[in-house]
Amino acid sequence: MNSIPETSPRRPHPHRFPHRGLLPEGSYFTLTWTIGYDFGGMTTVALERSSAFARLDNRRVEILTLSPEMKDLDRERELREPGTIDRKVKIRNLWQDLTAWSDRKLRRMVGTVDPDPTAVHDVLNRTGQEWTELRKDSGDRLLQADRYHDRGHLLVIDRQDMKKFGRRGGRRITLFDRDQKVIAQWGSAREFYQAWLDVVIGTNPSYLICDSAFVGNFIHGYRRENIILCQVVHSHFVDDVTSDHLGVMSEDKFGLLRHLDAFDVVAILTDGQRNDMSSLNLAARSMKTISNLTENLHGDSTFPRPRGKGAMIARLAPVKRVEDAVHAMAEIGASNETNATLDIYGEGEERPLLETLIDGTGTQSRVHLHGHTPGAKSKFLTSSFSLLTSRSEGQALVVAESMSAGCIPICYDIDYRPSEIVDHGINGFIVPNGDVDALSEAILEFLNMPESDVRQMRAKAIERAADFSEDAIIRRWGQVLAEQSFAPITHLKGVSAKLREAVVTADGISITAALSGTGNTFVDDAFISWKSRTGTFYGRIDADISDDTVTAEVPMRRISRITEEYVDFSLDLVARRGFTRARISSDDGSIVNHPGQLKLYTTKHGNLSGQMLEGQGDATAEAPELTSTS
């Protein structure tokens, strides 16, 4: 029922759009949830990359969005008029399509459950002419959404209380024709979105690049042999950026981080983050370093600018630590050595706190909050230095933008990772993370440099920024995508792993399991993975396969950070473009527990799980009968 619907292959127009060969042949799509009016960060990058694909390789690119909030917006026109997107970029929304499509086109949407013709009786009373009617529970949680076609008839009923009316649980999405007859039904939003993507993308060789972590958490299951599926990781993969990365994964990326091998390509913005993720075996081979591109601001190293004029582009949010920049400017002012100033462009919830801090430090004449400023990056062209004080960045793109303008960056040494862009003392400055004294000292050092050295530093900064130009980054995308294959996707639906022995010691877990169901398929990579029953603890370790036996050694240091009580173990297999995860079946006779932090047991579903024990509790105590996420 997941087959691709019959569609007419979309033919390119070689005479109208002769491609230039920077990217491999195929259709190109960018996928995200929405494009809001206050777009920034990830959305800006997605728009800029899509436009660069279109402009530099002279090809059509479609940006696909899923949010119903975009149904009544004409974002394509609004973004094209000021030149934000290229003329060959089209913005397309799921709900704009469905509410305009004819019944004939709607019937291309292939359902995944047997249709129930009585679903039409679930329709809500229509209270007006809006295209949406909602039903919520007493806690204001959505239970049902009815959507109407532009012609006025019922189009979709999305019920989210199928198990028990009035209580969230169980979902059914029903698509109707103009006569209120069921066209198709789906048991999840994920399946519904995939049906639309099948119609939009069709059967041509295509490249689908997802920029949204929210969408990435479920789009990993969208595997089609004609589609190279890519995910861009725009920010840090853990929430606690001060940790050693062995614990909690980022909550907003948890779904995609557990399924990185399901993507053909996972674009990581820096070598530092890719190396850290690789050290945890989060992906076998899909991760590639592909930086975000930066606009060439055509900076002039000889252009005169006040040496003490600083600029900073940042949201006024805790993660940006703008207060450190204010304190550094206060320290410089206390030295009475300079007349340095700092213009800060950005808005956020910390504005009142920063205004109070500026008043309290007496830096009103030195530090100026300009709020959200369209085209703020152009301010780098007339500024002499810039500051980056963030706690973390997916990639410090603002640093490359500053360098492109010939504006010297002075940055904290954070993840991930200005030091991959800036060569300290050559084209900018890197100072210890969180060290305000070192930050102010670096500013003073720059302010006191001979003018000839500053010009040379500006020239080096402009030269380095060219490595992140549109042309360089699009060529990198072309290189990575050309390495991919439209080979058949391996589906190991019958695979199973039966525990032979698991021994828990103070040092770790030794696991031996019998593997079956792979047939003649060659398995490229195998891992033992674990996930906390609640929360976002996740990890995995390499496993060896010899004949039908899987063995692995799980270090206890990888498990001991789990603060949730229960953890489930699985076997992960990567075979060419296919990814399979299977719970490890077990019986208690195959488990040997020694006293320590973890006690393995067999769930009532017959699968291997563990209970984290407080302190050095008695691992021989009997585990409770538990419901497993088998």
C-alpha positions in Angstrom: 0.0 0.0 0.0 3.1 2.2 0.1 3.7 1.9 -3.7 4.3 5.1 -5.6 1.2 6.2 -7.5 1.1 6.3 -11.2 2.1 9.8 -12.3 3.4 11.3 -15.5 7.2 11.7 -15.3 8.0 15.4 -15.2 10.3 16.2 -18.1 13.0 18.8 -17.8 13.2 21.7 -20.2 16.8 21.5 -21.5 16.5 24.3 -23.9 14.9 26.7 -21.5 17.0 25.6 -18.5 20.4 24.1 -19.6 22.0 22.8 -16.4 25.6 23.7 -15.8 26.7 20.4 -14.2 27.5 21.5 -10.7 24.8 19.1 -9.4 23.9 15.6 -10.6 20.9 15.4 -12.9 17.5 14.9 -11.2 14.7 16.9 -9.6 15.5 18.9 -6.5 13.3 19.5 -3.5 13.8 21.2 -0.1 11.5 20.0 2.7 10.6 22.0 5.8 7.6 22.5 8.0 6.9 26.2 7.4 8.4 29.5 6.2 7.2 32.2 8.7 7.5 35.9 8.4 10.1 36.0 11.1 12.3 33.5 9.3 15.9 33.2 10.4 18.6 30.7 11.0 17.6 27.4 9.5 14.9 28.9 7.2 17.2 31.5 5.8 19.8 28.9 5.0 17.3 26.7 3.3 16.1 29.6 1.1 19.6 30.7 0.3 20.8 27.1 -0.6 17.7 26.5 -2.7 18.2 29.7 -4.6 21.9 29.0 -5.1 21.0 25.6 -6.5 18.6 27.2 -8.9 20.8 30.2 -9.9 24.2 28.5 -10.1 23.1 25.3 -11.8 20.2 26.8 -13.7 17.6 24.4 -12.5 14.2 24.4 -10.9 14.0 23.8 -7.1 10.8 23.3 -5.2 10.5 24.1 -1.5 7.9 21.8 0.1 6.1 22.9 3.3 3.7 20.9 5.4 2.2 23.4 7.9 -1.5 24.2 7.6 -0.6 27.7 8.7 0.8 28.4 5.3 -2.4 27.5 3.4 -3.5 31.1 3.0 -0.1 32.7 2.6 1.6 33.6 -0.7 5.1 33.3 0.6 6.5 32.6 -2.9 5.4 36.0 -4.2 6.4 37.8 -1.0 9.9 36.3 -1.1 10.4 36.7 -4.8 9.6 40.3 -5.1 12.5 41.5 -2.9 14.8 38.9 -4.5 15.0 36.7 -1.4 14.5 33.6 -3.6 15.5 33.0 -7.2 12.8 33.1 -9.9 13.3 29.3 -10.6 12.5 28.4 -6.9 8.8 27.4 -6.3 7.3 27.3 -2.8 4.6 24.6 -2.5 2.4 23.8 0.5 0.6 20.5 1.2 -2.7 22.2 2.1 -2.6 24.7 -0.7 -2.3 21.7 -3.1 -5.0 19.5 -1.5 -7.6 22.3 -1.1 -7.2 23.2 -4.8 -6.7 19.8 -6.4 -9.5 18.1 -8.4 -10.9 14.7 -7.3 -8.9 13.1 -10.1 -5.7 14.4 -8.7 -6.7 13.7 -5.1 -7.2 10.1 -6.0 -3.4 9.8 -6.6 -3.0 9.9 -2.8 -2.5 6.3 -1.8 -3.9 5.3 1.6 -2.3 2.9 4.1 -5.4 1.5 5.9 -8.6 -0.1 4.6 -11.1 2.8 4.1 -14.0 3.1 6.4 -16.9 4.7 4.5 -18.6 5.7 7.8 -15.9 8.1 8.6 -17.9 10.9 7.0 -20.3 10.7 10.1 -17.4 12.1 12.2 -17.8 15.6 10.6 -18.1 18.5 12.9 -20.8 21.1 12.6 -19.5 23.9 10.4 -19.7 27.2 12.2 -18.6 29.6 9.4 -16.7 29.9 6.2 -13.2 29.2 7.5 -11.5 26.3 5.9 -10.8 24.6 9.3 -13.1 23.4 12.1 -11.5 22.1 15.4 -12.5 20.0 18.3 -10.5 20.1 21.5 -10.6 18.5 24.9 -10.9 20.4 28.3 -7.1 20.9 28.3 -7.2 22.6 24.9 -5.5 19.6 23.3 -6.5 19.0 19.6 -8.8 16.0 19.1 -10.1 16.6 15.6 -9.5 18.9 12.7 -11.8 19.1 9.7 -10.4 20.8 6.5 -12.5 22.1 3.7 -11.8 22.4 0.0 -11.6 25.7 -1.7 -14.9 24.8 -3.5 -16.5 24.5 -0.1 -17.0 20.8 0.4 -15.4 18.6 3.2 -11.9 17.5 2.3 -10.2 16.0 5.3 -11.2 14.7 8.7 -8.2 14.2 11.0 -9.4 12.4 14.2 -6.8 12.0 17.0 -9.1 10.2 19.5 -9.8 6.9 17.7 -9.2 4.7 20.7 -11.7 6.4 23.0 -13.8 9.4 22.0 -12.7 12.5 23.8 -9.3 11.2 24.9 -6.2 11.6 22.7 -5.0 8.3 21.3 -5.2 6.6 18.0 -5.3 8.6 14.7 -7.2 8.4 11.4 -6.9 10.8 8.6 -9.6 10.6 5.9 -9.6 12.2 2.5 -12.9 12.8 0.8 -14.0 13.6 -2.8 -16.6 16.3 -3.6 -19.4 13.8 -3.0 -18.1 13.1 0.5 -17.0 9.6 -0.4 -13.8 8.3 1.1 -10.8 8.5 -1.3 -8.2 7.2 1.2 -7.3 6.9 4.8 -4.1 6.9 6.9 -3.2 5.9 10.4 -0.7 8.6 11.0 0.2 12.1 9.8 3.6 10.7 8.7 1.9 8.3 6.2 -0.4 11.1 5.0 2.5 13.4 4.3 4.3 10.7 2.5 1.3 10.1 0.2 1.4 13.8 -0.8 5.2 13.7 -1.4 4.7 10.7 -3.7 2.3 12.7 -5.8 4.5 15.8 -5.9 7.9 14.1 -6.5 6.7 11.3 -8.7 9.0 8.6 -10.1 11.8 10.7 -11.6 15.3 10.5 -10.0 15.1 13.2 -7.2 17.0 14.7 -4.3 15.0 15.6 -1.2 16.8 17.7 1.3 15.1 18.2 4.7 16.1 21.2 6.7 13.6 20.8 9.6 14.5 18.8 12.7 10.8 18.4 13.4 10.1 17.0 10.0 13.3 14.9 10.1 12.0 13.1 13.2 9.5 11.3 11.0 10.7 11.7 7.4 13.5 9.1 7.9 10.8 6.5 7.1 10.2 7.9 3.6 12.4 5.6 1.6 11.8 5.5 -2.2 14.4 4.1 -4.6 14.1 7.1 -6.9 14.8 9.6 -4.1 18.1 10.4 -2.4 16.9 11.4 1.1 19.1 14.0 2.9 18.8 15.6 6.3 20.7 18.8 7.4 21.5 19.0 11.1 21.6 22.7 11.7 22.4 22.8 15.5 24.0 20.8 18.3 23.0 17.2 18.6 22.9 17.3 22.4 21.0 19.8 24.6 23.7 20.1 27.3 26.6 21.5 25.3 28.9 21.5 28.3 28.7 17.7 28.6 31.0 15.0 27.1 28.1 14.0 24.8 27.5 10.6 26.3 24.1 11.3 27.8 21.0 13.0 26.6 20.4 13.6 22.9 18.8 16.8 21.7 15.0 16.5 22.4 13.9 18.3 19.2 16.1 15.9 17.1 15.6 12.7 19.0 13.7 10.9 16.3 16.1 11.7 13.5 19.3 11.1 15.6 18.1 7.5 16.3 17.6 6.9 12.6 20.5 8.6 10.9 21.3 5.4 8.9 17.9 5.7 7.3 19.0 8.7 5.3 21.2 8.6 2.3 23.0 11.7 3.4 23.2 13.5 6.7 24.7 16.9 6.3 26.7 18.0 9.3 27.9 21.6 9.2 31.3 21.2 10.8 34.0 18.5 11.0 33.9 18.9 14.8 30.3 17.9 15.2 30.6 15.1 12.6 33.6 13.7 14.5 31.8 13.8 17.8 28.8 12.1 16.4 30.9 9.5 14.6 32.7 8.7 17.9 29.3 7.7 19.3 28.5 5.5 16.3 25.4 7.6 15.6 25.7 6.7 11.9 27.5 4.2 9.8 28.4 6.2 6.8 25.7 8.7 5.9 27.2 11.7 7.7 29.1 14.2 5.5 30.5 17.6 6.4 28.7 20.2 4.2 28.9 23.8 5.5 26.2 26.3 5.1 26.9 28.9 2.4 27.5 32.6 3.1 26.7 35.5 0.9 29.8 37.2 -0.6 29.6 40.7 0.9 32.5 41.9 -1.2 34.5 43.3 1.6 37.4 45.6 0.9 40.5 45.2 3.1 41.7 48.7 2.3 38.3 50.4 3.0 38.8 52.9 5.9 36.6 52.2 8.9 36.8 53.4 12.5 39.1 50.9 14.3 36.9 50.9 17.4 33.6 50.3 15.6 32.3 46.8 16.6 29.2 44.9 15.4 27.3 41.9 16.7 24.4 40.0 15.1 22.6 37.8 17.5 19.2 37.0 19.0 18.8 38.5 22.5 18.5 35.0 24.0 20.3 33.2 26.8 22.1 30.9 24.3 23.8 33.9 22.7 25.3 35.3 26.0 25.2 38.8 24.7 25.7 39.9 28.3 29.4 38.8 28.0 29.8 41.2 25.1 28.4 44.0 27.2 30.8 43.1 30.1 33.7 43.0 27.8 32.9 46.5 26.5 32.6 47.7 30.1 36.1 46.4 30.8 37.5 48.1 27.8 35.8 51.4 28.9 37.2 51.1 32.3 40.7 51.1 30.8 40.1 54.5 29.2 42.3 53.4 26.4 39.8 53.4 23.5 36.5 54.8 22.3 35.3 51.4 21.1 31.6 50.9 20.5 29.4 47.9 19.8 26.3 47.9 17.8 24.1 44.8 18.4 21.5 43.8 15.8 18.8 41.4 16.9 15.8 41.0 19.1 14.7 38.6 21.8 13.4 38.0 25.3 16.5 39.2 27.0 16.3 42.8 25.8 15.0 44.1 29.2 17.8 42.4 31.1 20.4 43.7 28.6 19.1 47.2 28.8 19.4 47.0 32.6 22.9 45.6 32.3 24.0 48.4 29.9 22.6 51.0 32.3 24.3 49.3 35.3 27.7 49.1 33.6 27.6 52.6 32.3 28.1 51.5 28.7 25.1 53.5 27.3 27.5 55.4 25.0 29.4 52.3 24.0 26.8 49.5 23.5 23.6 50.1 21.3 20.7 47.6 20.9 19.3 48.2 17.4 16.7 45.4 17.5 15.8 43.3 14.4 17.4 45.0 11.4 16.7 43.8 7.8 20.0 43.3 6.0 22.0 43.6 9.2 24.9 41.7 7.8 25.7 44.7 5.6 26.7 46.5 8.8 29.8 44.4 8.8 31.1 46.3 5.8 31.5 49.5 7.8 32.5 47.8 11.1 36.0 47.0 12.1 35.4 43.9 14.4 32.6 41.6 15.4 31.9 39.5 18.5 30.6 35.9 18.9 29.8 34.9 22.5 27.2 32.1 22.0 27.1 29.0 24.1 27.0 26.8 21.0 26.3 27.1 17.3 25.5 24.5 14.6 28.0 26.4 12.6 29.1 30.0 13.3 27.9 31.3 9.9 27.8 34.9 11.1 31.6 34.6 11.6 32.0 33.8 7.9 29.7 36.7 7.0 31.8 39.0 9.1 35.0 37.8 7.5 33.5 38.2 4.0 33.0 41.9 4.8 36.6 42.3 6.0 35.3 42.7 9.6 37.6 40.9 12.0 35.8 38.2 14.2 36.6 37.8 17.9 35.0 34.6 19.0 34.6 32.2 22.0 36.0 28.8 21.3 32.7 26.9 21.4 31.0 24.0 19.7 30.7 24.0 16.7 33.3 25.5 16.0 34.6 29.0 15.0 38.1 27.6 15.1 37.3 25.6 12.0 36.8 29.0 10.2 39.1 31.3 12.1 42.9 31.0 12.3 43.8 32.7 15.5 45.9 35.8 14.9 45.8 35.3 11.1 42.2 36.2 10.1 40.6 36.7 13.5 40.8 35.8 17.2 39.7 32.8 19.2 39.5 33.1 23.0 38.6 30.6 25.7 34.9 29.8 26.0 33.2 32.1 28.6 36.3 34.1 29.5 35.2 37.7 29.4 38.6 39.0 30.4 40.2 37.2 27.5 37.5 38.6 25.2 38.2 42.2 26.3 41.9 41.6 26.0 41.5 40.3 22.4 39.5 43.4 21.5 42.2 45.6 23.0 44.9 43.7 21.1 43.1 44.2 17.9 42.5 47.9 18.6 46.2 48.4 19.2 47.5 46.6 16.1 49.4 48.5 13.4 47.2 49.5 10.5 49.3 47.5 8.0 48.7 44.3 10.1 45.0 45.0 10.3 44.7 45.4 6.5 46.6 42.1 6.1 44.3 40.4 8.6 41.2 41.8 6.8 42.5 40.5 3.5 43.1 37.0 5.0 39.6 37.0 6.5 38.0 37.9 3.1 40.1 35.1 1.5 39.0 32.5 4.0 35.3 33.5 3.7 35.5 32.6 0.0 35.7 28.9 1.1 32.0 29.3 2.2 30.8 31.0 -0.9 27.8 29.9 -2.9 30.0 28.3 -5.6 32.2 26.4 -3.1 29.3 25.0 -1.1 27.1 24.1 -4.1 30.1 22.2 -5.6 30.4 20.4 -2.3 26.8 19.4 -2.4 27.3 18.3 -6.0 30.2 16.1 -5.0 28.3 14.4 -2.1 25.1 13.9 -4.1 27.1 12.5 -7.1 28.5 9.8 -4.8 25.0 8.5 -4.0 23.3 5.7 -5.8 19.7 5.0 -6.7 20.3 1.4 -5.9 17.4 -0.7 -4.6 16.6 -0.2 -0.9 17.1 -3.3 1.2 14.2 -4.2 3.5 15.1 -6.8 6.1 11.5 -7.3 7.3 12.1 -10.8 8.7 15.3 -10.1 10.6 15.5 -11.2 14.2 18.1 -11.4 17.0 17.8 -14.0 19.8 20.0 -13.5 22.8 22.4 -16.3 23.5 24.1 -14.7 26.5 24.4 -11.3 28.1 26.8 -10.8 31.0 26.7 -7.6 33.1 29.9 -6.6 35.0 31.1 -3.4 36.5 32.9 -2.7 33.3 30.1 -3.2 30.9 27.8 -5.7 29.1 29.0 -8.6 26.9 26.2 -9.5 24.4 26.1 -12.5 22.1 23.0 -13.1 20.0 21.9 -15.3 17.1 21.0 -13.5 13.9 18.4 -14.8 11.4 16.3 -13.5 8.6 19.0 -11.7 6.5 18.9 -14.3 3.8 21.5 -13.7 1.2 21.8 -10.0 2.0 25.2 -8.8 2.9 25.1 -6.6 6.1 27.6 -3.7 5.8 27.4 -2.6 9.5 25.9 -3.8 12.7 25.3 -2.1 16.1 23.8 -2.7 19.4 21.7 0.3 20.3 19.9 1.3 23.5 17.2 3.9 24.3 15.7 4.9 27.6 12.0 4.0 28.0 11.3 7.7 28.7 13.5 10.8 28.1 16.1 11.1 25.3 19.0 8.9 26.3 20.3 7.0 23.3 23.5 5.3 22.2 25.0 2.5 20.3 28.2 0.6 19.8 29.7 -1.4 17.0 28.8 -5.1 16.8 30.6 -7.9 15.0 28.8 -10.5 12.8 30.3 -13.9 12.2 28.1 -16.4 10.4 24.9 -16.1 12.3 26.3 -14.7 15.5 26.4 -11.1 16.7 28.7 -10.0 19.5 29.3 -6.7 21.1 30.9 -5.1 24.2 29.0 -2.2 25.7 31.1 -0.1 28.0 29.3 0.7 31.3 30.4 4.3 31.0 28.0 4.6 28.0 25.1 3.3 30.0 25.7 4.7 33.5 24.7 8.2 32.5 21.1 7.1 32.0 18.9 8.7 34.8 15.6 7.2 33.5 14.8 3.8 35.1 14.4 1.5 32.1 16.4 1.0 28.9 15.6 -1.1 25.9 18.2 -2.9 23.7 18.0 -3.5 19.9 20.1 -4.7 17.0 20.7 -2.2 14.2 21.7 -3.4 10.7 22.8 -1.3 7.7 22.7 -3.0 4.3 23.5 -0.7 1.4 20.6 1.9 1.4 18.6 -0.1 3.9 18.4 0.4 7.7 16.7 -2.1 10.0 16.2 -2.1 13.8 15.0 -5.2 15.7 14.5 -5.6 19.4 16.7 -8.4 20.8 14.5 -11.2 22.1 15.7 -13.0 25.3 14.9 -15.2 28.2 16.2 -14.8 31.7 18.2 -18.0 31.5 20.5 -16.2 29.0 21.2 -13.3 31.3 24.0 -13.1 34.0 23.8 -10.0 36.3 26.5 -9.1 38.7 25.8 -6.4 41.3 26.2 -2.9 39.9 24.3 0.0 38.2 22.4 -2.1 35.7 20.2 -5.2 35.9 19.2 -6.8 32.6 15.9 -8.7 32.4 13.4 -10.1 29.9 10.2 -8.1 29.4 6.8 -9.7 29.3 7.0 -9.4 25.5 10.2 -11.4 25.5 12.7 -8.7 24.8 16.0 -7.6 26.3 15.8 -4.5 28.6 17.6 -3.1 31.6 16.7 -1.5 34.9 19.0 1.2 36.2 19.6 0.7 39.9 20.3 3.5 42.3 23.9 3.5 43.6 25.3 0.0 43.8 22.0 -1.7 44.4 21.4 -5.4 44.4 21.3 -6.5 40.8 19.8 -9.9 41.8 16.5 -8.3 42.9 13.7 -9.4 40.7 12.6 -6.9 38.0 8.9 -5.9 38.0 6.6 -7.1 35.2 6.9 -4.2 32.7 5.3 -3.1 29.5 8.1 -2.8 26.9 8.4 -0.7 23.9 8.9 -3.9 21.9 
